[in-house]
Each structure stands twice: as structure tokens, then as C-alpha cells.
Amino acid sequence: ETKMKKLLALCIVFALALTLCACGQEAPAEDSPAAASDGGDAELEPITIVFATPNGTANIESVYAAKWIELVEERSEGKITFDYTDSGALGSYTELLEGVQNGVYNMTITEPSYIATYVPESALLSLPMLYDSYEEATEILDGEVGQWYNALVSEKSNLEILNYFYCGFRYVCSEKEITSLDDCKGVLIRSPEIDTYTDLLSLMGFSYVTMAFSEAYTSMDTGIINAVEVPLQNIYEGGFHRLGKYICGTRHLLSVNCIVANEEFMASLPEEYREIMMTALEEVTAEERVQCEANEQDYIEKLEAEGAVFTEFDEASKAEIVEIFGQYWTEKIEALGNPEAVEMLNKIIEMKG
């Protein structure tokens, strides 16, 4: 009996000790992970994303960027909002990209060729005569090559590429009929101040003048230039076909614009916000690409109805172009001094057959 009493006493003492220990523990702090998990997603703070682009409101990439914004704001129930400015009101491609790199803005829309300032390997995605079709572009940009490039951008800069919008293949609109490389000689054409474009036009035999696109119509109207190279949307909406009725289907470059974000900003977002944004962007991008391809045929019909004459290069010129630009691709990418970039170019060439 005495032994039983001692054992019972020890059990009581042990139980009291456990109770005292439990009473001495502090409750989780409100901002601790435990408290946060109890709070759930409802505790996430609203954010405003500063998004500035150089693109005009009517441009297809701007239209679908606006659709993305609307979808994100709706799905986040207003917790994610955008301070959005387009049409270059806050700066040029170069200025806005620098602003995103430095954290002045959270996002912009740009072309990979402008990212070359920070990541020289951007030249790989901007090579002239690289893409034969929209399907091929998707295979390259969404596949292994594009994933490699996106990771490289994040590694070498404070930028993160979120998607790729298609803005259409580029055509040459000229006062002179062009059906061969020989016809390009003596034609003075407007060019952006980007090496890819000036290299391209020189290799095709054009003479070029670099200027802002906003100056191109007046320059062509007054005879300073006699041709432009732009997507069909820009030819039609800008009225260039009224100055030069000949449109050559060179399709020498696919205009690709991407939404680019400040990487530090993206890393700071709650995972729920990032999921909402990226899921919506994937949906909108798929729609935009389908619409872009449909628009190209639509603009051909509209331009022909207004008197534009479409031409193509003859077979001899097409064969010469393959030879000229195949060599250019290799020289351009080898000059970067990055073996991985050369490997990616070879993957593209293999893909093209």
C-alpha cells in the first residue's frame, strides 16, 4: 500500500510539472508563420503595380496587356491593381527598360533586342530571317531555347521575362516594286537604331536611315526615305500604303514583345499573387498569338482592297537569303563568346531542318 501511495504521488507531481511548463509557453506572435497560416490568404496586403510601356494603345500587345490587367484585378478581387501608362508617355523602350532594371517601374513591354544592353545573348532571339512561321516561333520561345534565355536574363540582370507576345512578321512597304535582292539596291529605308535591323537591311542591299518610328511617315511623305519595314498593322494603321503601294512579303523579322518585370519586385510577391498573375498571363498570351496570326491575313485583305500590291522575292533571292543569313547567324552568335548560346543556335537550326 505504501508503495502504491508513493507511485501515485510521483504521477501527480509529474502531471503538475507538465501543466506548469505548458502554462509558461508564450502564444505565437501575430506575425509568426504559425499566426500567418491561421490568418490565411485574407491577410495579404493589396498592391499596386507600376506598369509603363512605350507601345500605342491600339497595338495588339497593348490591347492584350490591358486584358491581362483586367483579368488579374478581377481574379484578385481588387487586391492587385495596376498604375498603367502606355504610348511612351513616361519614356522610350530604352528609358522604360532601364527604369524597370533600376526599380523605378515594376514592369514594361519591350523587345528582346533592347535587353541586349544587359544580356548580349538576346541577339539569339532577334536574328533576322530566323522564324519561318508562328508555330516555329512558339516552339523556340516556349521551348528549351526560350527557357534557357529567360534564365540567363534573370542571372545577368534584375529583370524577369514573363511572356512573349507576337506583333506580326515585318514587311517592306516601298514606293518601288521589290521582287529580288537586286531591287533593294538604291532604296532608302527607315531603320530603328538597333544593330540587328541595320545589319539586316545592309545585307539585303538597302540603304538605311535610323530614326524614331514616329518620324517615319513624315519622312516618307517628304521624300527623305522611300520605304519602311514594319508589321502590316503599322503599314495599314499608319497609312504608309498610301505613300508606297508596293508591299514585299519579306517576313524578315517576327516582331516579338515581352512583358518584363523587375526581378526583385516579382520575388517579393506573395505566391498567391504570382500564381494569379502568371496563370492569367498564360491564358491571355495564348489568345493574343492566335489573334496576331489572324490579323495578318486580315490586314493583307484590307491593304489589297485599298490598292496595295503584294510581292515576294524570286526563288534565286530566297536561296541567296538562306546562305547570307545562315552565315550571319553563326558569326553573330559565336562573337558573343558564350558556348551555350552557340549550342542553342545549333538547336534552332536542327529544329528548322
C-alpha positions as CSV (number, residue, x, y, z in Angstrom):
1,E,0.0,0.0,0.0
2,T,2.8,2.4,0.9
3,K,4.5,1.6,-2.4
4,M,1.2,2.4,-4.2
5,K,0.9,5.8,-2.4
6,K,4.4,6.7,-3.4
7,L,3.8,5.8,-7.0
8,L,0.6,7.8,-7.1
9,A,2.3,10.9,-5.6
10,L,5.1,10.7,-8.2
11,C,2.4,10.6,-11.0
12,I,0.7,13.7,-9.5
13,V,4.0,15.6,-9.3
14,F,4.9,14.7,-12.9
15,A,1.4,15.8,-14.1
16,L,1.7,19.2,-12.3
17,A,5.2,19.8,-13.8
18,L,3.8,19.3,-17.3
19,T,1.0,21.7,-16.6
20,L,3.3,24.4,-15.3
21,C,5.6,24.0,-18.4
22,A,2.6,24.4,-20.7
23,C,1.3,27.5,-18.8
24,G,4.7,29.1,-19.2
25,Q,4.8,28.9,-23.0
26,E,4.1,32.2,-25.0
27,A,1.4,32.3,-27.7
28,P,2.7,32.6,-31.2
29,A,3.4,36.2,-32.3
30,E,0.9,37.7,-34.7
31,D,3.5,37.9,-37.5
32,S,4.9,34.5,-37.0
33,P,4.5,31.8,-39.6
34,A,2.0,30.0,-37.3
35,A,-0.1,33.1,-36.9
36,A,0.1,33.8,-40.6
37,S,-1.1,30.3,-41.5
38,D,-4.1,30.8,-39.3
39,G,-4.8,34.2,-40.9
40,G,-4.9,32.6,-44.4
41,D,-4.9,34.5,-47.7
42,A,-7.3,37.1,-46.5
43,E,-4.4,38.7,-44.6
44,L,-2.5,39.5,-47.8
45,E,-2.0,43.3,-48.3
46,P,-3.2,45.0,-51.5
47,I,-0.6,46.0,-54.0
48,T,-0.3,48.4,-56.9
49,I,1.9,47.5,-59.9
50,V,3.5,50.4,-61.8
51,F,3.4,49.3,-65.4
52,A,4.7,51.7,-68.1
53,T,5.0,50.9,-71.8
54,P,6.2,52.7,-75.0
55,N,3.5,51.0,-77.1
56,G,0.4,52.7,-78.6
57,T,-3.0,51.8,-77.1
58,A,-4.2,50.3,-80.4
59,N,-1.2,47.9,-80.8
60,I,-2.1,44.3,-80.3
61,E,0.3,43.8,-77.5
62,S,-1.2,46.8,-75.6
63,V,-4.7,45.5,-76.2
64,Y,-3.9,42.2,-74.6
65,A,-1.8,43.7,-71.8
66,A,-4.9,45.7,-70.9
67,K,-6.9,42.4,-71.0
68,W,-4.4,40.8,-68.7
69,I,-4.6,43.7,-66.2
70,E,-8.4,43.5,-66.1
71,L,-8.2,39.7,-65.6
72,V,-5.7,40.0,-62.7
73,E,-7.6,42.7,-61.0
74,E,-10.8,40.7,-61.2
75,R,-9.3,37.4,-60.0
76,S,-7.5,39.0,-57.1
77,E,-10.8,40.7,-56.1
78,G,-9.1,44.1,-56.4
79,K,-6.2,43.3,-54.2
80,I,-3.8,43.6,-57.2
81,T,-4.2,46.9,-59.1
82,F,-2.1,48.5,-61.8
83,D,-0.9,52.0,-62.4
84,Y,-0.7,51.6,-66.2
85,T,0.7,54.1,-68.7
86,D,1.1,53.4,-72.4
87,S,2.1,55.2,-75.6
88,G,5.5,56.1,-74.3
89,A,4.2,58.9,-72.0
90,L,6.9,58.0,-69.4
91,G,9.7,57.2,-71.9
92,S,11.1,55.2,-74.7
93,Y,11.8,51.5,-74.9
94,T,15.4,52.1,-73.6
95,E,14.3,54.5,-70.8
96,L,11.5,52.3,-69.5
97,L,13.6,49.2,-69.5
98,E,16.3,51.0,-67.6
99,G,13.6,52.1,-65.2
100,V,12.4,48.5,-64.6
101,Q,16.0,47.4,-64.2
102,N,16.6,50.0,-61.5
103,G,13.2,49.6,-59.8
104,V,11.7,52.9,-60.8
105,Y,8.9,50.9,-62.5
106,N,7.7,47.4,-61.8
107,M,7.0,46.3,-65.4
108,T,7.3,47.4,-69.0
109,I,6.8,45.9,-72.5
110,T,10.0,45.6,-74.6
111,E,11.7,43.7,-77.4
112,P,14.5,41.2,-76.7
113,S,16.8,43.3,-78.8
114,Y,16.6,46.1,-76.2
115,I,17.5,43.6,-73.4
116,A,20.9,43.1,-75.2
117,T,22.2,46.1,-73.2
118,Y,22.1,43.8,-70.2
119,V,22.2,40.4,-71.8
120,P,24.1,40.3,-75.1
121,E,22.8,36.8,-75.8
122,S,19.4,38.5,-76.6
123,A,20.7,38.7,-80.1
124,L,19.9,35.0,-80.5
125,L,16.1,35.6,-80.4
126,S,16.3,38.7,-82.6
127,L,18.2,37.2,-85.5
128,P,16.9,38.3,-88.9
129,M,15.2,35.6,-91.1
130,L,15.1,33.3,-88.0
131,Y,11.4,32.4,-87.7
132,D,9.6,30.8,-90.7
133,S,6.2,30.7,-89.0
134,Y,4.3,31.5,-85.8
135,E,4.4,27.8,-84.9
136,E,8.1,27.7,-85.2
137,A,8.4,30.8,-83.1
138,T,6.4,29.2,-80.3
139,E,8.5,26.1,-80.4
140,I,11.6,28.2,-80.0
141,L,10.4,30.8,-77.5
142,D,8.4,28.5,-75.2
143,G,10.7,25.5,-75.5
144,E,14.3,24.8,-74.4
145,V,15.9,27.8,-76.1
146,G,13.4,30.3,-74.6
147,Q,13.7,28.8,-71.1
148,W,17.5,28.9,-71.3
149,Y,17.3,32.6,-72.4
150,N,14.8,33.6,-69.7
151,A,17.0,32.0,-67.0
152,L,20.0,33.9,-68.4
153,V,18.2,37.2,-68.3
154,S,17.4,36.6,-64.6
155,E,21.0,35.6,-63.9
156,K,22.6,38.6,-65.7
157,S,20.2,41.4,-64.8
158,N,17.5,42.5,-62.4
159,L,14.8,41.6,-65.0
160,E,12.4,38.7,-65.3
161,I,10.7,37.9,-68.6
162,L,7.0,37.0,-68.0
163,N,5.8,36.1,-71.6
164,Y,6.2,36.7,-75.3
165,F,3.5,38.5,-77.3
166,Y,3.6,38.3,-81.1
167,C,3.2,41.6,-83.0
168,G,3.4,40.2,-86.5
169,F,6.0,39.5,-89.2
170,R,7.6,42.5,-90.7
171,Y,7.1,43.5,-94.4
172,V,8.8,46.2,-96.6
173,C,6.5,48.9,-97.8
174,S,8.1,50.8,-100.7
175,E,7.5,53.3,-103.5
176,K,9.4,50.8,-105.7
177,E,8.3,47.3,-106.5
178,I,10.7,44.8,-104.9
179,T,10.8,41.2,-106.1
180,S,14.6,40.4,-105.7
181,L,17.6,41.4,-103.7
182,D,18.8,43.5,-106.6
183,D,15.6,45.6,-106.3
184,C,16.6,46.5,-102.8
185,K,19.6,48.5,-104.1
186,G,19.0,52.2,-104.1
187,V,16.0,52.0,-101.8
188,L,16.4,54.3,-98.8
189,I,14.6,52.7,-95.9
190,R,13.9,53.8,-92.3
191,S,15.6,51.6,-89.6
192,P,15.4,51.5,-85.8
193,E,18.8,52.3,-84.2
194,I,19.4,48.7,-83.4
195,D,22.3,46.6,-84.9
196,T,20.1,43.7,-85.8
197,Y,18.0,45.9,-88.1
198,T,20.9,47.8,-89.6
199,D,22.8,44.6,-90.3
200,L,19.7,43.0,-91.8
201,L,19.0,45.9,-94.2
202,S,22.6,46.2,-95.2
203,L,22.8,42.5,-96.1
204,M,19.7,42.8,-98.1
205,G,21.2,45.6,-100.1
206,F,19.1,48.6,-98.8
207,S,20.5,52.0,-97.8
208,Y,19.1,53.0,-94.5
209,V,18.5,56.0,-92.2
210,T,18.0,55.4,-88.5
211,M,15.1,57.4,-86.9
212,A,12.2,57.1,-84.5
213,F,9.2,55.4,-86.0
214,S,7.1,58.5,-85.1
215,E,9.2,60.4,-87.7
216,A,8.8,57.8,-90.5
217,Y,5.5,58.8,-92.1
218,T,6.5,62.5,-92.5
219,S,10.0,61.4,-93.8
220,M,8.4,59.1,-96.4
221,D,5.9,61.7,-97.3
222,T,8.6,64.4,-97.9
223,G,11.0,62.1,-99.7
224,I,13.6,61.7,-97.1
225,I,13.1,58.0,-97.2
226,N,11.1,55.9,-99.7
227,A,10.4,52.7,-97.7
228,V,9.7,51.3,-94.2
229,E,9.9,47.8,-92.7
230,V,7.2,47.2,-90.2
231,P,4.3,44.7,-89.4
232,L,1.2,45.0,-91.6
233,Q,-0.8,46.6,-88.8
234,N,1.6,49.5,-88.7
235,I,1.5,49.8,-92.5
236,Y,-2.3,49.9,-92.6
237,E,-3.0,51.9,-89.4
238,G,-0.2,54.3,-90.3
239,G,-1.3,54.8,-93.9
240,F,2.1,54.0,-95.4
241,H,0.5,52.1,-98.3
242,R,-0.8,55.5,-99.5
243,L,2.8,56.7,-99.8
244,G,4.2,53.4,-101.3
245,K,1.8,50.9,-102.7
246,Y,4.3,48.0,-103.0
247,I,4.5,45.6,-100.0
248,C,7.1,42.9,-100.2
249,G,6.4,39.8,-98.1
250,T,10.0,39.5,-96.8
251,R,8.8,38.5,-93.3
252,H,12.4,39.1,-92.4
253,L,11.7,39.5,-88.6
254,L,8.9,38.5,-86.3
255,S,8.2,41.4,-84.0
256,V,8.1,39.9,-80.5
257,N,7.3,41.9,-77.5
258,C,7.6,40.6,-73.9
259,I,6.3,41.8,-70.6
260,V,9.4,42.3,-68.4
261,A,9.3,42.8,-64.7
262,N,11.8,43.9,-62.0
263,E,13.1,40.6,-60.6
264,E,13.3,41.8,-57.0
265,F,9.7,43.0,-57.2
266,M,8.5,39.7,-58.5
267,A,10.4,37.8,-55.8
268,S,8.7,39.9,-53.2
269,L,5.2,39.0,-54.2
270,P,3.1,36.5,-52.2
271,E,2.9,33.2,-54.0
272,E,-0.9,33.5,-54.4
273,Y,-0.4,36.9,-56.2
274,R,2.2,35.5,-58.5
275,E,0.0,32.5,-59.3
276,I,-2.9,34.7,-60.2
277,M,-0.8,36.9,-62.4
278,M,1.1,34.2,-64.3
279,T,-2.0,31.9,-64.9
280,A,-3.9,34.9,-66.3
281,L,-0.9,35.9,-68.5
282,E,-0.6,32.4,-69.9
283,E,-4.2,32.5,-71.0
284,V,-4.1,36.0,-72.4
285,T,-0.8,35.3,-74.3
286,A,-2.3,32.2,-76.0
287,E,-5.3,34.3,-77.1
288,E,-3.0,37.1,-78.4
289,R,-0.9,34.8,-80.5
290,V,-3.9,33.3,-82.2
291,Q,-5.3,36.8,-82.9
292,C,-2.0,38.1,-84.2
293,E,-1.8,35.4,-86.8
294,A,-5.5,36.0,-87.8
295,N,-4.8,39.7,-88.1
296,E,-2.0,39.3,-90.6
297,Q,-4.3,37.8,-93.2
298,D,-7.0,40.4,-92.3
299,Y,-4.5,43.2,-93.0
300,I,-3.5,41.7,-96.3
301,E,-7.1,41.8,-97.4
302,K,-7.6,45.3,-96.2
303,L,-4.5,46.6,-97.8
304,E,-5.2,44.9,-101.1
305,A,-8.7,46.4,-101.0
306,E,-7.1,49.9,-100.8
307,G,-4.8,49.3,-103.7
308,A,-1.7,47.9,-102.2
309,V,0.3,45.4,-104.4
310,F,1.9,42.5,-102.6
311,T,5.1,40.9,-104.0
312,E,7.6,38.3,-102.9
313,F,11.3,37.6,-103.6
314,D,12.0,35.3,-106.5
315,E,13.4,31.8,-105.9
316,A,17.1,32.9,-106.6
317,S,16.8,35.7,-103.9
318,K,15.3,33.3,-101.4
319,A,18.2,30.9,-101.8
320,E,20.7,33.7,-101.5
321,I,19.0,34.9,-98.3
322,V,19.3,31.4,-96.7
323,E,23.0,31.4,-97.5
324,I,23.7,35.0,-96.4
325,F,21.8,34.9,-93.1
326,G,22.9,31.3,-92.2
327,Q,26.5,32.6,-92.1
328,Y,25.4,35.8,-90.3
329,W,23.7,33.8,-87.5
330,T,26.8,31.8,-86.9
331,E,29.2,34.8,-86.9
332,K,26.9,36.9,-84.7
333,I,26.4,34.3,-82.0
334,E,30.0,33.0,-82.0
335,A,31.1,36.6,-81.4
336,L,29.3,36.6,-78.1
337,G,31.8,34.2,-76.6
338,N,29.2,32.0,-74.9
339,P,29.3,28.3,-76.0
340,E,25.8,27.8,-74.6
341,A,24.5,30.4,-77.0
342,V,26.1,28.6,-79.9
343,E,24.6,25.4,-78.7
344,M,21.2,27.0,-78.6
345,L,21.6,28.4,-82.1
346,N,22.5,24.9,-83.3
347,K,19.4,23.5,-81.7
348,I,17.3,26.1,-83.6
349,I,19.0,25.2,-86.9
350,E,18.3,21.5,-86.2
351,M,14.7,22.3,-85.4
352,K,14.3,24.1,-88.7
353,G,15.6,21.1,-90.5
